[in-house]
């Protein structure tokens, strides 16, 4: 069953009123990637070591398809502060050779609200979401292994030869955007359309995925407590 969280808050109003406009703030280098894990349980998702603490721990692929299921976390990093993000997704939906997303679950961040696109319905191919929370404020190191904020996860199955799940611009704005804690239109950065791209993708069956601007070898993930420590 799809969830729709409806709330009135300044970031959502700003993003709604200023669709299609490009402003500059301090998050122009922000990135969104996808982290693939084996499915957790309802009680442990978002709360245990499946959630990466730094971008080098993000694993954007799995070589097994053929009906295997996964949790795929949406990871945001390389930003200074954030109170809202907007993005879309794209993939080939198929029960033969492709992906089937069964659900998306927010990771219950403080002050969380989520508004999904009515057409296409979230999380269908080409759909999008505006996701807000209370201010997330952190230190950004331009060349370092930067800490990750996870805003939720998809539960999906990769059928046949598998496929690719990509972060793209939202259908509402045709862009991916980050709004900082001032929550004003002049504090929204468009992070799509860059070369190399600031938006990642996850591969299933073949390919190694793409986590923008972050190298390193994945190691054991850390606890959700590390992520919660980023909130004020």
N, C-alpha and C positions, 0 to 999 in steps of 0.2 A: 504494500500500500504506500503510495507516495505521500510525503509530508509537505505541507505548505505552512511556513511560519510567517505570520503577518504582523508587523509592528510598525509604529510610527516613530521614526528617529531621524535626526538631522542628516546623517550620511545618506540614507535612502532618498530623502527629499532632494538632496544635492545631486545625487547621481541621476535621478529621474528628470529633474528640470533642465539639466545641462547635457543631455544626450547628444553625442556627436561632436562636442566641443573638446578641444585639446588644451589642457592647462599644464603648468609646470609646478612641481613641488620638490620634495626631497626623496622621492621613491622611484625615480626614473630607471634605476638599475634593478628594481625588484624583479623576481623571477617566480614562476609557478612550475613545479615538477610533479611527477606521479611516482609513488613508492609502492611496489608490488610485494605483498606478503601472502603466506598461506592464510586461509580464513581463521579468524579467532572465534571466540564465543561471545554471546551477547553481553556477558559480564566483564569480559577482559578487553574488548575492542576499545581503543583510545585510552586505556588505563595502564597498559603494561608495555613491555619492551619491544612491541612490534612497531612502535612509533619512532622514527628517526629523530635524533637530537640535533644533528648537524647535517649539512648537505652532502658531505662525502659518504654518509651512511645510506643515502637514498639508493634504492635498487630499482631501476626503471624497466625491468624486463623479467620474463620467465620463459625458459625454453620449452616448457610443457604446455601443450594445448589439448586437443582430443577430448574435451569435456571436463578439463580441470577448472576448479573455481578458485577465486582469489579475492582478497581485500586489497583495494587500491586506494592509497591515501593521497589527498591533495595537499601538497607541501608548498608553502610560500617562504621565501628567504631573500637575502640581500636587500632588505628594506630597513629604514630607520624607525619608522612608526607607522601603524596601520589601524584604521578603524573600519574599513570596508574594502572589499575586493569584488570585482565583477569579471566573469569569464564564461566561455562556452566550451562545449566538448564536441568531438567528432569521432566517428568510428563506423565500421561496417557492421550492421546488426544482422546476424544470421545464426540459425541453429545448425547450420551445415558447415560453413567455413566463415567464421567471424566471431563476434562477441555478442553476448546478451547481458546487459546490465539489469540486475534485478532490483537494486535499491541504491539510494544514497543516504547516508546517515551523518548528520553533523556531530562533531565531537564535543558538543555542549560547552562551548567557550562562554565566558562571562558576558552577559548581555546579548547573547546571540539572537540574530534574526536572519531569516532566509526568505527571499522572494524569488520564485522560479518563473521561467518564461512560460506563458500559456500555450504558445505555438512556436516550435514543436514543444510538446510537453516534456518537462524534465523527468528523467535523464535520457531522453531519446537523442539520436544523432542530430547535431545542429542546435540543440537546446542550450539554455544558459541560466545563470544564477547570479543574483546580487546577495552577498553574504556579509553581514556586519557583526561587530562585537565591540565591547568596550575597548578603549585604547590599548594597543599592544606596543610597548615602547622598549627598544633594545638597541644595543650597540652594533653598528655595521662596520665590518672590516673589509674594504674593497677587494683585497687579494687573499682573504683568509677563508677558513672552513666555517662558514657562517651558520648560526643556529636557525632552526627550522620551526615554523608554526604550522601545525596541521589543522585544517579546518573541517575535515570529515573524510569519509571513505565510501567508495563504491564497492558493492558486492557484485561480482560478475563471473561469468563462465566463458571460457575460450573454447570454441567448437572447431572441429576439423583441423585445418592448418593454422588456426588462430587469427590474429590480426593486430591492429594498432589502435590505441586510445590516445587521442591528442587533445591538449588544451588549445583552444582557439579564442577569438573574440566572441563576445556574446551576440545573440541575434538582435538585441535591443539597440546596442551601440556600435556593433561591428568591430569592437575593440575589447581588449582586456585592460582593466584599470585597477589602480590602487589609490585609495583616499587616506590621507594621514589624519592625525588626531584633531586637527582644527575643524575637520568635517565641513569644509566649504568647497565650492566648485573650483576655486583657484588653487586648491590643495589636492587635486586629483591628477595623477600621472597616467598617461596611456603607456602601457608596457608591451603592446603588440606592435608588429610591423618593423621590428628591428632586425639587423643582420650583424652577428648571428642572433637567432631568435631568443627571446626571454621566456618563451613558453615551451614546456617539455612535452614528451609523449612516452608512452609505455608500450613495449612490444611483447607479444605472446606467440610462442611457437618458433619464431625466427626473428632476428634483429636483436640489438642490444639497447634499444630505447635511447632517450636523450634527456639528460638533466642539465639545463643550461648553466654555463659558467661555473661548474663545480666538478673538480676531479676527486681523486682519492679512492682508496679501496674500501668498500663497505665492511664495517665491523659490527660487533654486537650492538644493538640499539639500546637506548636508554629509556627511562621510565617517563610516564606522562607528568610526573611531578616536576621534571626539568622544564617541560613546556609551560606548565602552570606558573612557574616562577617568573615568566616573562610579563605577567599581567600586573597592572597596578590599579 
